[in-house]
Amino acid sequence: MTRFIHDQFAKDYLAELLSPLGVVNPNRGVNSEVREVDVYFIPSTVTQDYVEMLGILGKMTATTALFEPFRNPMTVSDFRSCLSKLLDIPAELERQARRDNTRCEEADLPKLWILTPTASETILNGLKASPDEQNWIKGIYFLGEYLRTAIVVIHQLPEIPETLWLRILGRGRVQERAIVQLSNLSIDSPVRAIALELLYRLQSNLAANQEQQLEDRELVMTIAPLFQQQLEAAKQEGKQEGIEQGRAEGQRSILENFLRVRFGELDAILTAFLVPASALPAIEFTLLLLQLSALTVDEQGLEQARRLLAENVWKMRFDRTGDTDEVTRDDRINDLVSNLLALPAEELVLLLQQLPQLSDEELRARLSDSDR
């Protein structure tokens, strides 16, 4: 189970980072049997600054490419499976070229990049894989020219900025050090924001996994402080207006940006919850972001996001008024959330603005009036 969580993270991560440079097709099927390429990339947009930002990963996008990331060290069987996918795709392209009466050029054929945390000397020697440090760097091994295949041994890569985006896909201490280096990048970095969102989602999935291993628990611990780092930075920006106000404003900014990345332009309902939800204590706010990061990016996920925001706003209110009966509180929250989300957008916005001033009796009356 854990391996599949990491596999999905690797595919999502590569797809997000490569999408500004071309067409990304995760889980691309091949016709010979029911099999899928993890990430199939076709270059289109040439954004040189972005290519350079991705370092060695950006250099790999110069041609059509298959990316096959492995959480565990690649085996000979894994290699054969990857190579067979690579060989199937040119056959498809050549058949299409014959139908279109065009030529399938060798340079147009995809290149296979196998990403593995480690690889034994026995496997590398058996595959006749050789380094090309004159054109690339240590840790990348190439097969014969016509096989169009390279093996990236992530734990052999030098710890330099150009390899950061590949080392994020390593494991153990290599991955943890890469995450720390990621957190030290400028907050304005768009790639940093993308990677952090995917790491938060990975953390949430790992934390919910009952089969969590020691290595995964350590990874969760490594990712967790990144939330607090963002909050601390936001608090520093708001010091001149008071620490609490600065924290709330910083959390509102984080929440708004987070929701925009996941769901695009915010509707009136999501916007209405930004201010009340940003007043959550730091721990509850971090948990809310983790829950939001696990939602699907579709209409169902959007509805769940609205409900999560509403639930947290009500929980905060009941905690402040001393409602300690959890069973009673949770039942009341479920009813209130349903009633609240049933309001027209204009009434919802107005009620949330007035919420701090409303007594429980006034609140119940407002929601009861909306049912009539």
Residue, then its C-alpha position, 0 to 999 in steps of 0.5 A: m500500500t505504501r509503495f503505491i502512495h509513493d508511486q502516485f506522488a512521483k507520477d503527480y510530481l513529474a506531471e506537474l513539473l513538466s506540464p509547463l513544457g509540453v503535453v504530459n500523459p500520466n498512465r499512457g496505455v500501450n497496445s500490446e497488452v494492458r500496461e501503462v507508462d508512468v509519465y509520457f511527455i511530449p515537448s511543446t512550449v520552450t520556456q528556457d528560464y523554466v527549463e533551467m530552473l528544473g536543472i537536470l530534469g529540465k534537460m531531460t525534456a529536450t525530447t519526447a520522453l517516458f519517465e518511470p520512477f521507482r520507489n524501491p531499487m529497480t530490479v532486472s525484471d523492472f528494467r525489462s518491463c520498462l524497456s518493453k514499453l519503450l519498444d512498443i511505442p515506436a511500433e505504434l508511431e511507425r504504424q501511425a506514420r504509415r497510415d498518414n503516409t509520413r516518416c517516423e524519424e529516429a529523433d522523434l522516438p521517445k527516450l526512456w528515463i528510469l528513475t531509481p533510488t539505488a542500483s547495484e553494480t551487478i545490474l548496471n554492468g549487466l545492462k552495459a550502462s555507462p556514465d556520460e559525465q562529459n555531457w551529463i553528471k555523475g549518477i546517470y547511466f546510458l545504454g546503447e544509442y539505439l536503445r534510447t534509455a538512461i538510468v538515473v541513480i538518484h542517490q548517486l547524484p551530487e547534492i547541487p541545485e541542478t539535481l534538487w527536483l530529481r532528489i525529491l524522488g529519492r528516499g530516506r535521508v536523500q529525500e529528506r535533505a532535498i525537502v529541507q533544501l526545497s523549503n529554503l528556496s524563495i517563497d515566490s518560486p512557483v516550482r516550490a509551491i507546486a512541489l510543496e502542495l504535492l508533498y503535503r498531499l503525500q504527507s496526508n496520505l502517508a499519515a492516514n495509512q495504517e501500514q506506515q513504516l518507520e521511513d514513512r513516519e520520518l518523512v511525515m515528520t520532515i514535511a510537517p514543519l514546512f506548514q509551520q514555516q509558512l505560518e511563521a513567515a506570515k506572522q512576521e509580515g503581520k507583526q506591526e499590526g499585532i501577532e494574532q492579526g498578522r497570523a490570521e492575515g498570513q493564514r488567510s493568504i496561505l489558504e486563498n493561494f492553496l485553494r486557487v492552486r487546487f480549484g482555480e478561481l474561487d467562487a463566492i462560497l469559498t471566498a466567504f469562508l477565507v476570513p473565518a477559517s483563517a482564524l483557526p489555531a495553527i495546529e487546526f489550520t495545518l490539519l485543515l490544509l492537509q485535509l484539503s490537499a487530499l481532496t479530488v480536483d473536481e466538483q465533488g472535491l469542491e463540495q467537500a472543501r466547502r463542507l470542511l471549511a464550514e465544519n472547522v468554522w463551527k468547531m472553532r465557535f463551539d470551542r470558544t463557547g465552551d461546548t465540551d460534549e463532543v457527541t452533542r457538538d458533532d451532531r449540532i455541527n453536522d446540522l448547522v453545516s448542512n443548513l449553512l451550505a443550503l443558504p443562497a450565496e449572498e445570505l451565506v456571505l452576510l451571515l459569516q461576516q456577522l458570525p462573531q457578533l451573533s449569539d447562539e439564539e440569533l444564529r439558530a433563528r437566522l438558520s431556521d428562517s432560511d428553512r422556511 
